[in-house]
Structure formats: structure tokens, C-alpha cells
């Protein structure tokens, strides 16, 4: 979501709604691509929707040193969409996914790989990362694994759709997002304003002030 464009619009709520639906359109198109391999390569840091856009792909790789913030709540307790309630549990399970979303802490690409959030980490520079990703793609597409993978992918998508359609995940997520944008709680609008205007919070947020968090679990996070 382009928070600057949203903040400058005549109706930030309407522009937010347009933004999140556009993001969901892209994510859904990727998720419904059954006959092709989809791969995301993160050369730089990513947060919230950027992480979950990447997770809609079949394979997700990141450069060494990249930091991921796969959560939304820092911007006024946003619920989040981009089919994150579908893709996150598929990769790391419901409990681990909930822990990541609630703790709101950054995760290194190395740690993300260790917990199964992404599929690989390599390359110290963007150029090295791109070269190694191209090599991986060439090897995978040239192997006998590719056709078998596409076959399994189609079968899995059919099964997942029968269990719960992608449209249901989207509707449920957007119902919560609509409350963030149009509801009585204005936390999102205030947090967005502070973020765009580069205004500092009056105190260290609780998710960073570990001494104020009795339930904090440090196992997942950087490094």
C-alpha cells in the first residue's frame, strides 16, 4: 500500500480500500496461476504486504542480510490481507504464524529460512543474488522435477479450493480491513499520518520495549 498517496488523497479510507483491493488482485492472480512456476526474489527489506505478496509464489528466496517484517499491526493495528491467512499457515503452521503476527518483530532472511517462511537465502550482494537465483531457476527448469512439480501444484490447488475457496480468504480479510479503514477506531489513520510525516512516537512502542513484554519469545527473531 502506498501510504503517501493514501495520506494525500481526498479520502484516505477510499484510497486505502482501492490500494488493498489492487494488491489482492495481483496476489490472487499469482495464486491462481496453475500451469506456470512462480518465483519471488527479495533483494531488499520487505514488510507487511511486501512479504505476503512474495509468499503467494511457489518459491521464495531472499538475499543474505535482508530483513522481513511480516506483520501489519505497527500501522494502527491493521489486520492485513494479501491472502496471508492462506499462505502463512501453509508455510509455517497456524501457531507459528500467529506468533509472528502478534510479536511484530523483524526477522532476518536467515531466520526466515530456518523456520520455513522462505525457501532459501543466498548472495551477499544484489548482483550475486540475481546470478545465483538465475542459476537455480535454470537447473530446476532443466530437471525432471519441473513437470512433476506443476502437476502436484495443480492437484494441490484443486484440493485447497474445495476445502476453502480463495475468495473466502479474501472476503474474510477484507471485512476486517474495512473496519480498519472505515470503522470507529481511527488508529490506522493516525499511525499512517505519523508514519508519512516522520513523526516520532512519544515513547518506545511495547513491541520493542522488551522489558514491558512478559510474553515475548525471542526464538524467532533476528539474527
TORPA-4810 file (N, C-alpha, C, O; in nm, 3 decimals):
<nodes>
NODE_1_0.083_-0.119_0.000_0.000_0.000_0.000_0.088_0.125_0.000_0.186_0.133_0.074_X
NODE_2_0.051_0.221_-0.083_0.126_0.344_-0.092_0.071_0.443_0.011_-0.025_0.516_-0.015_X
NODE_3_0.133_0.444_0.127_0.081_0.526_0.237_0.088_0.675_0.207_0.004_0.752_0.254_X
NODE_4_0.188_0.717_0.129_0.198_0.859_0.094_0.083_0.902_0.003_0.024_1.007_0.024_X
NODE_5_0.053_0.820_-0.096_-0.059_0.850_-0.185_-0.191_0.850_-0.108_-0.277_0.935_-0.130_X
NODE_6_-0.205_0.755_-0.018_-0.326_0.746_0.063_-0.342_0.871_0.149_-0.451_0.928_0.157_X
NODE_7_-0.234_0.912_0.214_-0.240_1.028_0.303_-0.274_1.155_0.226_-0.342_1.243_0.280_X
NODE_8_-0.229_1.166_0.102_-0.250_1.288_0.022_-0.385_1.288_-0.050_-0.422_1.389_-0.110_X
NODE_9_-0.459_1.179_-0.045_-0.584_1.170_-0.120_-0.697_1.245_-0.049_-0.688_1.277_0.070_X
NODE_10_-0.804_1.271_-0.124_-0.920_1.338_-0.067_-0.990_1.251_0.037_-1.042_1.301_0.136_X
NODE_11_-0.989_1.121_0.012_-1.050_1.025_0.106_-0.949_0.914_0.133_-0.944_0.816_0.058_X
NODE_12_-0.869_0.927_0.240_-0.772_0.822_0.271_-0.836_0.684_0.289_-0.774_0.582_0.256_X
NODE_13_-0.957_0.679_0.341_-1.024_0.549_0.360_-1.053_0.485_0.224_-1.027_0.366_0.204_X
NODE_14_-1.107_0.565_0.131_-1.137_0.512_-0.003_-1.010_0.471_-0.077_-1.007_0.367_-0.143_X
NODE_15_-0.906_0.552_-0.065_-0.780_0.520_-0.133_-0.715_0.397_-0.071_-0.653_0.317_-0.142_X
NODE_16_-0.728_0.381_0.059_-0.677_0.261_0.125_-0.749_0.138_0.072_-0.687_0.036_0.044_X
NODE_17_-0.880_0.149_0.059_-0.961_0.038_0.009_-0.922_0.003_-0.135_-0.913_-0.114_-0.171_X
NODE_18_-0.900_0.105_-0.216_-0.859_0.081_-0.354_-0.722_0.014_-0.358_-0.701_-0.079_-0.436_X
NODE_19_-0.631_0.058_-0.274_-0.496_0.003_-0.269_-0.497_-0.145_-0.231_-0.434_-0.227_-0.298_X
NODE_20_-0.568_-0.178_-0.124_-0.564_-0.316_-0.075_-0.633_-0.410_-0.173_-0.591_-0.525_-0.188_X
NODE_21_-0.737_-0.364_-0.240_-0.802_-0.448_-0.341_-0.713_-0.469_-0.462_-0.712_-0.578_-0.521_X
NODE_22_-0.637_-0.367_-0.500_-0.542_-0.383_-0.611_-0.434_-0.484_-0.575_-0.396_-0.568_-0.657_X
NODE_23_-0.384_-0.476_-0.451_-0.284_-0.573_-0.405_-0.342_-0.714_-0.406_-0.276_-0.808_-0.450_X
NODE_24_-0.465_-0.728_-0.359_-0.527_-0.859_-0.356_-0.551_-0.914_-0.496_-0.542_-1.035_-0.518_X
NODE_25_-0.581_-0.826_-0.591_-0.598_-0.870_-0.729_-0.470_-0.935_-0.782_-0.474_-1.041_-0.845_X
NODE_26_-0.357_-0.870_-0.755_-0.229_-0.923_-0.800_-0.199_-1.056_-0.731_-0.161_-1.154_-0.796_X
NODE_27_-0.217_-1.060_-0.599_-0.190_-1.182_-0.523_-0.277_-1.298_-0.570_-0.229_-1.411_-0.585_X
NODE_28_-0.404_-1.270_-0.595_-0.494_-1.376_-0.638_-0.456_-1.428_-0.776_-0.463_-1.548_-0.801_X
NODE_29_-0.415_-1.339_-0.863_-0.373_-1.380_-0.997_-0.254_-1.476_-0.989_-0.249_-1.576_-1.062_X
NODE_30_-0.160_-1.446_-0.900_-0.043_-1.534_-0.883_-0.085_-1.668_-0.825_-0.043_-1.773_-0.874_X
NODE_31_-0.169_-1.664_-0.721_-0.211_-1.788_-0.656_-0.290_-1.878_-0.749_-0.287_-2.000_-0.735_X
NODE_32_-0.361_-1.819_-0.845_-0.442_-1.898_-0.937_-0.365_-1.938_-1.064_-0.423_-1.997_-1.155_X
NODE_33_-0.238_-1.907_-1.069_-0.155_-1.949_-1.183_-0.114_-2.094_-1.161_-0.021_-2.122_-1.084_X
NODE_34_-0.181_-2.185_-1.226_-0.161_-2.327_-1.202_-0.064_-2.393_-1.299_-0.007_-2.497_-1.266_X
NODE_35_-0.043_-2.335_-1.417_0.035_-2.402_-1.521_0.175_-2.346_-1.537_0.246_-2.381_-1.631_X
NODE_36_0.216_-2.259_-1.447_0.349_-2.197_-1.456_0.414_-2.194_-1.318_0.346_-2.195_-1.215_X
NODE_37_0.545_-2.190_-1.319_0.622_-2.174_-1.196_0.628_-2.026_-1.160_0.657_-1.942_-1.246_X
NODE_38_0.601_-1.993_-1.034_0.614_-1.854_-0.989_0.720_-1.848_-0.880_0.721_-1.929_-0.787_X
NODE_39_0.810_-1.750_-0.893_0.922_-1.737_-0.801_0.939_-1.591_-0.763_0.932_-1.503_-0.849_X
NODE_40_0.961_-1.566_-0.635_0.991_-1.430_-0.590_1.132_-1.425_-0.533_1.175_-1.516_-0.463_X
NODE_41_1.203_-1.319_-0.565_1.337_-1.298_-0.513_1.347_-1.163_-0.446_1.336_-1.060_-0.512_X
NODE_42_1.368_-1.163_-0.316_1.372_-1.038_-0.239_1.517_-0.993_-0.223_1.594_-1.053_-0.148_X
NODE_43_1.553_-0.887_-0.293_1.688_-0.832_-0.285_1.703_-0.733_-0.171_1.814_-0.707_-0.124_X
NODE_44_1.589_-0.677_-0.126_1.593_-0.578_-0.019_1.491_-0.610_0.088_1.417_-0.708_0.079_X
NODE_45_1.489_-0.527_0.191_1.398_-0.548_0.304_1.252_-0.541_0.260_1.219_-0.472_0.163_X
NODE_46_1.167_-0.612_0.331_1.024_-0.613_0.297_0.941_-0.619_0.425_0.981_-0.680_0.524_X
NODE_47_0.826_-0.554_0.420_0.737_-0.555_0.535_0.594_-0.580_0.493_0.557_-0.552_0.379_X
NODE_48_0.515_-0.631_0.582_0.370_-0.648_0.566_0.334_-0.702_0.428_0.369_-0.815_0.394_X
NODE_49_0.263_-0.620_0.348_0.216_-0.666_0.218_0.326_-0.711_0.125_0.304_-0.800_0.042_X
NODE_50_0.444_-0.652_0.136_0.555_-0.694_0.051_0.596_-0.837_0.075_0.626_-0.911_-0.018_X
NODE_51_0.597_-0.876_0.203_0.631_-1.014_0.238_0.523_-1.108_0.187_0.554_-1.212_0.128_X
NODE_52_0.396_-1.072_0.207_0.289_-1.164_0.170_0.264_-1.167_0.020_0.213_-1.267_-0.031_X
NODE_53_0.298_-1.062_-0.049_0.298_-1.069_-0.196_0.398_-1.173_-0.242_0.369_-1.253_-0.330_X
NODE_54_0.517_-1.172_-0.181_0.620_-1.270_-0.216_0.573_-1.412_-0.184_0.601_-1.504_-0.261_X
NODE_55_0.503_-1.430_-0.073_0.462_-1.563_-0.030_0.353_-1.624_-0.117_0.321_-1.742_-0.102_X
NODE_56_0.294_-1.547_-0.208_0.197_-1.605_-0.300_0.266_-1.688_-0.407_0.199_-1.763_-0.478_X
NODE_57_0.396_-1.676_-0.420_0.470_-1.751_-0.522_0.503_-1.892_-0.473_0.499_-1.920_-0.354_X
NODE_58_0.535_-1.978_-0.569_0.569_-2.117_-0.537_0.697_-2.126_-0.455_0.705_-2.202_-0.359_X
NODE_59_0.796_-2.047_-0.494_0.924_-2.045_-0.424_0.960_-1.902_-0.390_0.938_-1.810_-0.469_X
NODE_60_1.015_-1.884_-0.270_1.052_-1.751_-0.222_1.197_-1.754_-0.175_1.232_-1.835_-0.090_X
NODE_61_1.280_-1.667_-0.230_1.420_-1.658_-0.192_1.452_-1.514_-0.152_1.388_-1.420_-0.199_X
NODE_62_1.552_-1.499_-0.066_1.593_-1.366_-0.022_1.745_-1.359_-0.015_1.813_-1.459_0.006_X
NODE_63_1.795_-1.239_-0.031_1.939_-1.216_-0.021_1.982_-1.218_0.125_1.904_-1.184_0.214_X
NODE_64_2.104_-1.258_0.149_2.160_-1.254_0.284_2.155_-1.111_0.338_2.185_-1.016_0.265_X
NODE_65_2.119_-1.097_0.463_2.114_-0.965_0.526_1.981_-0.894_0.512_1.959_-0.791_0.576_X
NODE_66_1.891_-0.947_0.430_1.759_-0.886_0.415_1.679_-0.906_0.544_1.690_-1.010_0.610_X
NODE_67_1.599_-0.807_0.578_1.516_-0.812_0.699_1.369_-0.809_0.658_1.327_-0.727_0.577_X
NODE_68_1.292_-0.900_0.715_1.149_-0.910_0.686_1.068_-0.870_0.809_1.101_-0.904_0.922_X
NODE_69_0.962_-0.797_0.783_0.866_-0.761_0.889_0.728_-0.809_0.846_0.647_-0.729_0.799_X
NODE_70_0.700_-0.939_0.861_0.574_-0.995_0.810_0.456_-0.972_0.904_0.395_-1.067_0.952_X
NODE_71_0.425_-0.847_0.929_0.313_-0.814_1.018_0.263_-0.676_0.984_0.334_-0.598_0.920_X
NODE_72_0.143_-0.645_1.025_0.075_-0.520_0.987_0.046_-0.428_1.105_0.025_-0.309_1.087_X
NODE_73_0.045_-0.482_1.225_-0.013_-0.411_1.338_0.060_-0.281_1.373_0.003_-0.195_1.441_X
NODE_74_0.185_-0.265_1.329_0.256_-0.142_1.362_0.193_-0.019_1.298_0.214_0.093_1.343_X
NODE_75_0.114_-0.041_1.193_0.041_0.071_1.132_-0.103_0.065_1.182_-0.194_0.025_1.110_X
NODE_76_-0.121_0.106_1.305_-0.255_0.121_1.361_-0.335_-0.007_1.371_-0.456_-0.007_1.349_X
NODE_77_-0.267_-0.117_1.405_-0.337_-0.244_1.424_-0.411_-0.293_1.299_-0.518_-0.351_1.308_X
NODE_78_-0.352_-0.268_1.183_-0.410_-0.321_1.060_-0.420_-0.473_1.067_-0.331_-0.540_1.120_X
NODE_79_-0.528_-0.527_1.015_-0.547_-0.672_1.016_-0.460_-0.738_0.910_-0.399_-0.842_0.934_X
NODE_80_-0.455_-0.678_0.793_-0.374_-0.734_0.684_-0.454_-0.822_0.591_-0.552_-0.885_0.630_X
NODE_81_-0.410_-0.825_0.464_-0.478_-0.907_0.365_-0.373_-0.976_0.279_-0.283_-1.041_0.333_X
NODE_82_-0.383_-0.964_0.146_-0.291_-1.033_0.053_-0.291_-1.185_0.074_-0.191_-1.252_0.051_X
NODE_83_-0.407_-1.237_0.117_-0.424_-1.381_0.136_-0.327_-1.438_0.241_-0.288_-1.554_0.233_X
NODE_84_-0.291_-1.356_0.336_-0.194_-1.400_0.436_-0.250_-1.510_0.526_-0.174_-1.590_0.581_X
NODE_85_-0.382_-1.516_0.543_-0.441_-1.622_0.624_-0.440_-1.756_0.551_-0.466_-1.860_0.612_X
NODE_86_-0.410_-1.754_0.423_-0.395_-1.877_0.345_-0.248_-1.917_0.332_-0.213_-2.032_0.357_X
NODE_87_-0.164_-1.822_0.294_-0.024_-1.857_0.262_0.063_-1.879_0.385_0.149_-1.967_0.385_X
NODE_88_0.041_-1.801_0.491_0.127_-1.813_0.609_0.111_-1.948_0.679_0.212_-2.013_0.707_X
NODE_89_-0.011_-1.992_0.709_-0.025_-2.124_0.773_0.025_-2.239_0.686_0.074_-2.339_0.737_X
NODE_90_0.013_-2.225_0.553_0.061_-2.330_0.464_0.212_-2.349_0.477_0.263_-2.460_0.459_X
NODE_91_0.282_-2.242_0.508_0.427_-2.248_0.516_0.478_-2.285_0.654_0.569_-2.367_0.667_X
NODE_92_0.419_-2.227_0.759_0.477_-2.249_0.891_0.375_-2.291_0.997_0.411_-2.304_1.115_X
NODE_93_0.251_-2.313_0.958_0.150_-2.358_1.053_0.081_-2.242_1.124_0.129_-2.129_1.124_X
NODE_94_-0.033_-2.272_1.183_-0.114_-2.169_1.247_-0.048_-2.106_1.369_-0.049_-1.984_1.385_X
NODE_95_0.010_-2.189_1.455_0.065_-2.138_1.580_0.186_-2.048_1.555_0.195_-1.939_1.610_X
NODE_96_0.278_-2.095_1.473_0.397_-2.015_1.443_0.359_-1.887_1.369_0.416_-1.781_1.392_X
NODE_97_0.262_-1.901_1.279_0.216_-1.783_1.205_0.155_-1.678_1.296_0.182_-1.559_1.282_X
NODE_98_0.073_-1.724_1.390_0.012_-1.631_1.487_0.119_-1.563_1.571_0.109_-1.444_1.601_X
NODE_99_0.221_-1.639_1.609_0.328_-1.583_1.691_0.401_-1.472_1.617_0.431_-1.367_1.675_X
NODE_100_0.430_-1.494_1.491_0.499_-1.393_1.411_0.414_-1.267_1.399_0.465_-1.156_1.415_X
NODE_101_0.285_-1.285_1.372_0.198_-1.169_1.351_0.178_-1.089_1.478_0.166_-0.966_1.473_X
NODE_102_0.172_-1.157_1.593_0.146_-1.088_1.718_0.270_-1.021_1.776_0.260_-0.913_1.836_X
NODE_103_0.387_-1.083_1.760_0.508_-1.028_1.822_0.563_-0.905_1.751_0.630_-0.823_1.813_X
NODE_104_0.534_-0.892_1.622_0.569_-0.769_1.547_0.719_-0.740_1.546_0.757_-0.623_1.547_X
NODE_105_0.801_-0.840_1.543_0.945_-0.819_1.544_1.006_-0.854_1.408_0.954_-0.941_1.337_X
NODE_106_1.116_-0.788_1.372_1.181_-0.818_1.244_1.245_-0.955_1.246_1.288_-1.004_1.350_X
NODE_107_1.252_-1.017_1.127_1.310_-1.149_1.112_1.415_-1.142_1.002_1.387_-1.093_0.892_X
NODE_108_1.534_-1.189_1.029_1.637_-1.193_0.926_1.602_-1.296_0.821_1.527_-1.390_0.849_X
NODE_109_1.656_-1.280_0.702_1.630_-1.377_0.596_1.681_-1.515_0.636_1.620_-1.616_0.600_X
NODE_110_1.790_-1.520_0.709_1.844_-1.648_0.756_1.744_-1.717_0.849_1.718_-1.836_0.834_X
NODE_111_1.690_-1.642_0.945_1.594_-1.699_1.039_1.465_-1.737_0.967_1.404_-1.840_0.998_X
NODE_112_1.423_-1.655_0.871_1.302_-1.685_0.794_1.316_-1.818_0.721_1.220_-1.894_0.710_X
NODE_113_1.435_-1.844_0.671_1.461_-1.971_0.603_1.460_-2.086_0.703_1.406_-2.193_0.674_X
NODE_114_1.518_-2.065_0.818_1.525_-2.170_0.920_1.386_-2.215_0.967_1.366_-2.333_0.995_X
NODE_115_1.292_-2.122_0.975_1.159_-2.157_1.024_1.064_-2.197_0.910_0.949_-2.231_0.935_X
NODE_116_1.112_-2.192_0.786_1.031_-2.235_0.674_0.948_-2.128_0.608_0.866_-2.157_0.521_X
NODE_117_0.967_-2.003_0.649_0.889_-1.894_0.591_0.928_-1.871_0.445_0.843_-1.841_0.362_X
NODE_118_1.056_-1.885_0.414_1.103_-1.873_0.277_1.185_-1.998_0.243_1.217_-2.078_0.330_X
NODE_119_1.219_-2.013_0.114_1.279_-2.138_0.067_1.430_-2.136_0.055_1.492_-2.242_0.040_X
NODE_120_1.492_-2.019_0.061_1.636_-2.017_0.051_1.693_-1.878_0.069_1.625_-1.777_0.049_X
NODE_121_1.820_-1.873_0.109_1.892_-1.747_0.131_2.029_-1.760_0.067_2.101_-1.857_0.093_X
NODE_122_2.066_-1.664_-0.015_2.199_-1.669_-0.076_2.235_-1.532_-0.134_2.148_-1.450_-0.162_X
NODE_123_2.364_-1.510_-0.153_2.412_-1.388_-0.217_2.432_-1.273_-0.120_2.338_-1.230_-0.054_X
NODE_124_2.556_-1.225_-0.113_2.584_-1.111_-0.024_2.553_-0.977_-0.090_2.530_-0.878_-0.021_X
NODE_125_2.552_-0.974_-0.222_2.521_-0.852_-0.296_2.402_-0.878_-0.388_2.373_-0.994_-0.419_X
NODE_126_2.332_-0.772_-0.432_2.220_-0.792_-0.525_2.263_-0.865_-0.653_2.189_-0.949_-0.703_X
NODE_127_2.379_-0.833_-0.704_2.426_-0.898_-0.826_2.450_-1.047_-0.805_2.410_-1.129_-0.888_X
NODE_128_2.514_-1.081_-0.694_2.538_-1.222_-0.663_2.406_-1.295_-0.642_2.390_-1.409_-0.685_X
NODE_129_2.313_-1.230_-0.575_2.183_-1.290_-0.552_2.112_-1.320_-0.684_2.060_-1.430_-0.702_X
NODE_130_2.110_-1.224_-0.775_2.042_-1.244_-0.903_2.106_-1.356_-0.984_2.037_-1.437_-1.046_X
NODE_131_2.239_-1.360_-0.983_2.309_-1.465_-1.059_2.279_-1.604_-1.004_2.257_-1.698_-1.079_X
NODE_132_2.278_-1.616_-0.871_2.251_-1.746_-0.810_2.105_-1.786_-0.828_2.075_-1.905_-0.844_X
NODE_133_2.014_-1.689_-0.827_1.874_-1.719_-0.849_1.851_-1.767_-0.993_1.776_-1.861_-1.016_X
NODE_134_1.916_-1.701_-1.088_1.905_-1.743_-1.228_1.958_-1.885_-1.246_1.900_-1.965_-1.320_X
NODE_135_2.068_-1.916_-1.179_2.126_-2.049_-1.189_2.031_-2.153_-1.130_2.012_-2.260_-1.187_X
NODE_136_1.971_-2.121_-1.015_1.874_-2.213_-0.954_1.757_-2.237_-1.048_1.715_-2.352_-1.066_X
NODE_137_1.704_-2.130_-1.108_1.591_-2.143_-1.199_1.626_-2.230_-1.319_1.549_-2.317_-1.359_X
NODE_138_1.742_-2.206_-1.377_1.784_-2.284_-1.494_1.794_-2.432_-1.457_1.746_-2.518_-1.532_X
NODE_139_1.854_-2.461_-1.345_1.871_-2.601_-1.304_1.736_-2.667_-1.276_1.715_-2.782_-1.312_X
NODE_140_1.646_-2.593_-1.211_1.515_-2.650_-1.178_1.433_-2.675_-1.304_1.372_-2.781_-1.319_X
NODE_141_1.430_-2.577_-1.393_1.351_-2.590_-1.515_1.407_-2.697_-1.608_1.333_-2.755_-1.688_X
NODE_142_1.538_-2.722_-1.598_1.602_-2.822_-1.684_1.592_-2.963_-1.628_1.620_-3.061_-1.697_X
NODE_143_1.551_-2.973_-1.503_1.546_-3.103_-1.437_1.414_-3.173_-1.465_1.321_-3.113_-1.519_X
NODE_144_1.408_-3.299_-1.427_1.284_-3.373_-1.439_1.183_-3.338_-1.332_1.070_-3.386_-1.335_X
NODE_145_1.224_-3.255_-1.237_1.136_-3.219_-1.126_1.029_-3.118_-1.165_0.924_-3.110_-1.101_X
NODE_146_1.054_-3.041_-1.271_0.966_-2.930_-1.305_0.825_-2.976_-1.341_0.727_-2.929_-1.284_X
NODE_147_0.814_-3.068_-1.436_0.682_-3.114_-1.479_0.606_-3.180_-1.365_0.486_-3.162_-1.350_X
NODE_148_0.678_-3.258_-1.284_0.614_-3.322_-1.169_0.565_-3.217_-1.069_0.458_-3.233_-1.009_X
NODE_149_0.643_-3.111_-1.052_0.604_-3.004_-0.960_0.475_-2.935_-1.007_0.384_-2.913_-0.927_X
NODE_150_0.468_-2.903_-1.136_0.350_-2.837_-1.191_0.227_-2.926_-1.175_0.119_-2.877_-1.143_X
NODE_151_0.243_-3.056_-1.196_0.132_-3.150_-1.179_0.082_-3.149_-1.035_-0.038_-3.142_-1.010_X
NODE_152_0.177_-3.155_-0.938_0.138_-3.152_-0.797_0.075_-3.019_-0.760_-0.020_-3.014_-0.681_X
NODE_153_0.126_-2.912_-0.818_0.073_-2.779_-0.789_-0.073_-2.768_-0.831_-0.155_-2.715_-0.756_X
NODE_154_-0.106_-2.817_-0.949_-0.245_-2.813_-0.996_-0.335_-2.895_-0.904_-0.444_-2.850_-0.868_X
NODE_155_-0.290_-3.013_-0.867_-0.370_-3.100_-0.781_-0.393_-3.037_-0.644_-0.504_-3.042_-0.591_X
NODE_156_-0.289_-2.977_-0.588_-0.300_-2.915_-0.457_-0.393_-2.795_-0.459_-0.470_-2.774_-0.365_X
NODE_157_-0.388_-2.716_-0.568_-0.477_-2.600_-0.579_-0.623_-2.642_-0.583_-0.709_-2.577_-0.523_X
NODE_158_-0.652_-2.751_-0.654_-0.789_-2.802_-0.660_-0.837_-2.845_-0.522_-0.948_-2.812_-0.481_X
NODE_159_-0.752_-2.918_-0.450_-0.788_-2.965_-0.316_-0.809_-2.848_-0.221_-0.906_-2.846_-0.146_X
NODE_160_-0.718_-2.750_-0.226_-0.730_-2.633_-0.138_-0.857_-2.555_-0.168_-0.922_-2.505_-0.077_X
NODE_161_-0.891_-2.544_-0.296_-1.009_-2.468_-0.334_-1.136_-2.536_-0.285_-1.232_-2.469_-0.246_X
NODE_162_-1.137_-2.669_-0.286_-1.253_-2.743_-0.236_-1.267_-2.723_-0.084_-1.377_-2.704_-0.033_X
NODE_163_-1.154_-2.728_-0.015_-1.156_-2.711_0.131_-1.204_-2.571_0.169_-1.287_-2.555_0.258_X
NODE_164_-1.150_-2.471_0.102_-1.190_-2.333_0.128_-1.146_-2.247_0.009_-1.027_-2.235_-0.016_X
NODE_165_-1.240_-2.189_-0.063_-1.205_-2.110_-0.181_-1.118_-1.989_-0.146_-1.130_-1.932_-0.037_X
NODE_166_-1.033_-1.951_-0.238_-0.951_-1.832_-0.218_-1.039_-1.709_-0.195_-1.003_-1.620_-0.118_X
NODE_167_-1.154_-1.706_-0.262_-1.244_-1.591_-0.246_-1.290_-1.576_-0.101_-1.315_-1.464_-0.056_X
NODE_168_-1.302_-1.688_-0.029_-1.345_-1.681_0.111_-1.237_-1.618_0.198_-1.267_-1.536_0.285_X
NODE_169_-1.110_-1.656_0.174_-1.000_-1.594_0.248_-0.999_-1.443_0.223_-0.984_-1.364_0.316_X
NODE_170_-1.016_-1.406_0.097_-1.013_-1.263_0.062_-1.126_-1.187_0.128_-1.105_-1.079_0.184_X
NODE_171_-1.246_-1.242_0.122_-1.362_-1.174_0.181_-1.346_-1.157_0.332_-1.378_-1.051_0.386_X
NODE_172_-1.297_-1.259_0.399_-1.279_-1.252_0.544_-1.174_-1.149_0.582_-1.194_-1.072_0.677_X
NODE_173_-1.063_-1.146_0.509_-0.957_-1.048_0.538_-1.004_-0.906_0.511_-0.979_-0.816_0.591_X
NODE_174_-1.073_-0.887_0.398_-1.117_-0.752_0.363_-1.227_-0.700_0.454_-1.241_-0.580_0.473_X
NODE_175_-1.305_-0.790_0.510_-1.407_-0.749_0.607_-1.340_-0.683_0.728_-1.389_-0.583_0.781_X
NODE_176_-1.228_-0.741_0.772_-1.154_-0.684_0.885_-1.084_-0.555_0.843_-1.080_-0.458_0.919_X
NODE_177_-1.030_-0.552_0.721_-0.961_-0.432_0.672_-1.058_-0.315_0.657_-1.021_-0.200_0.681_X
NODE_178_-1.179_-0.345_0.617_-1.279_-0.238_0.601_-1.305_-0.168_0.734_-1.325_-0.047_0.739_X
NODE_179_-1.304_-0.246_0.843_-1.320_-0.185_0.975_-1.200_-0.096_1.008_-1.217_0.010_1.069_X
NODE_180_-1.078_-0.139_0.969_-0.960_-0.055_0.988_-0.973_0.078_0.915_-0.933_0.182_0.967_X
NODE_181_-1.029_0.074_0.796_-1.037_0.194_0.712_-1.157_0.282_0.745_-1.145_0.405_0.747_X
NODE_182_-1.272_0.221_0.772_-1.398_0.296_0.785_-1.460_0.288_0.924_-1.560_0.356_0.949_X
NODE_183_-1.404_0.208_1.014_-1.465_0.188_1.144_-1.441_0.302_1.242_-1.379_0.403_1.208_X
NODE_184_-1.493_0.284_1.363_-1.484_0.388_1.466_-1.340_0.405_1.517_-1.301_0.514_1.559_X
NODE_185_-1.263_0.298_1.514_-1.124_0.304_1.561_-1.037_0.371_1.454_-1.022_0.317_1.345_X
NODE_186_-0.982_0.486_1.484_-0.903_0.562_1.387_-0.752_0.536_1.400_-0.672_0.613_1.347_X
NODE_187_-0.714_0.428_1.469_-0.572_0.401_1.493_-0.490_0.396_1.364_-0.380_0.449_1.357_X
NODE_188_-0.545_0.330_1.262_-0.473_0.319_1.134_-0.447_0.456_1.073_-0.337_0.483_1.027_X
NODE_189_-0.547_0.540_1.072_-0.533_0.673_1.010_-0.432_0.758_1.087_-0.354_0.833_1.027_X
NODE_190_-0.433_0.747_1.219_-0.337_0.822_1.300_-0.195_0.770_1.278_-0.102_0.848_1.258_X
NODE_191_-0.180_0.638_1.281_-0.047_0.578_1.262_0.007_0.608_1.123_0.127_0.633_1.107_X
NODE_192_-0.080_0.606_1.022_-0.036_0.637_0.886_0.012_0.782_0.876_0.114_0.810_0.814_X
NODE_193_-0.062_0.873_0.938_-0.024_1.015_0.938_0.114_1.033_1.003_0.200_1.104_0.950_X
NODE_194_0.134_0.969_1.118_0.263_0.979_1.187_0.376_0.922_1.102_0.486_0.976_1.099_X
NODE_195_0.348_0.812_1.035_0.450_0.748_0.951_0.487_0.836_0.833_0.606_0.857_0.806_X
NODE_196_0.388_0.888_0.763_0.413_0.971_0.645_0.482_1.101_0.682_0.571_1.147_0.610_X
NODE_197_0.443_1.160_0.794_0.500_1.288_0.838_0.632_1.270_0.914_0.693_1.368_0.958_X
NODE_198_0.675_1.144_0.930_0.800_1.112_1.001_0.800_1.167_1.144_0.900_1.221_1.192_X
NODE_199_0.686_1.153_1.208_0.674_1.200_1.346_0.706_1.085_1.441_0.655_0.975_1.424_X
NODE_200_0.789_1.111_1.539_0.834_1.007_1.631_0.728_0.979_1.737_0.659_1.072_1.780_X
NODE_201_0.713_0.853_1.780_0.621_0.822_1.890_0.672_0.883_2.019_0.791_0.911_2.034_X
NODE_202_0.579_0.904_2.114_0.619_0.971_2.238_0.696_0.878_2.331_0.760_0.924_2.426_X
NODE_203_0.691_0.747_2.304_0.770_0.653_2.382_0.797_0.529_2.298_0.733_0.508_2.195_X
NODE_204_0.891_0.449_2.341_0.922_0.326_2.269_0.800_0.235_2.268_0.745_0.206_2.374_X
NODE_205_0.757_0.189_2.149_0.639_0.102_2.143_0.660_-0.026_2.222_0.773_-0.073_2.234_X
NODE_206_0.553_-0.083_2.277_0.565_-0.205_2.358_0.630_-0.323_2.286_0.698_-0.404_2.348_X
NODE_207_0.610_-0.332_2.153_0.667_-0.446_2.082_0.819_-0.436_2.071_0.885_-0.535_2.039_X
NODE_208_0.875_-0.318_2.098_1.020_-0.302_2.100_1.074_-0.293_2.243_1.190_-0.327_2.267_X
NODE_209_0.991_-0.249_2.335_1.033_-0.239_2.476_1.015_-0.375_2.541_0.912_-0.402_2.604_X
NODE_210_1.115_-0.460_2.526_1.102_-0.599_2.570_1.080_-0.610_2.721_1.018_-0.706_2.767_X
NODE_211_1.131_-0.514_2.797_1.113_-0.521_2.942_0.967_-0.502_2.982_0.931_-0.531_3.096_X
NODE_212_0.883_-0.453_2.888_0.741_-0.437_2.916_0.659_-0.551_2.856_0.536_-0.546_2.858_X
NODE_213_0.726_-0.653_2.803_0.655_-0.764_2.739_0.690_-0.894_2.808_0.797_-0.952_2.785_X
NODE_214_0.603_-0.938_2.892_0.629_-1.060_2.969_0.617_-1.185_2.885_0.672_-1.289_2.921_X
NODE_215_0.544_-1.178_2.772_0.519_-1.298_2.692_0.609_-1.306_2.570_0.584_-1.387_2.480_X
NODE_216_0.713_-1.224_2.564_0.797_-1.220_2.444_0.875_-1.348_2.426_0.935_-1.400_2.520_X
NODE_217_0.875_-1.399_2.303_0.952_-1.519_2.266_1.058_-1.477_2.166_1.025_-1.435_2.055_X
NODE_218_1.185_-1.486_2.203_1.293_-1.436_2.118_1.343_-1.540_2.020_1.436_-1.511_1.945_X
NODE_219_1.287_-1.659_2.018_1.343_-1.767_1.938_1.334_-1.739_1.787_1.418_-1.786_1.710_X
NODE_220_1.233_-1.661_1.746_1.209_-1.646_1.602_1.291_-1.535_1.537_1.307_-1.535_1.415_X
NODE_221_1.341_-1.445_1.612_1.376_-1.317_1.553_1.525_-1.297_1.534_1.606_-1.379_1.574_X
NODE_222_1.558_-1.185_1.472_1.696_-1.154_1.435_1.789_-1.180_1.552_1.758_-1.143_1.665_X
NODE_223_1.905_-1.247_1.526_1.958_-1.278_1.391_1.904_-1.410_1.341_1.937_-1.452_1.230_X
</nodes>
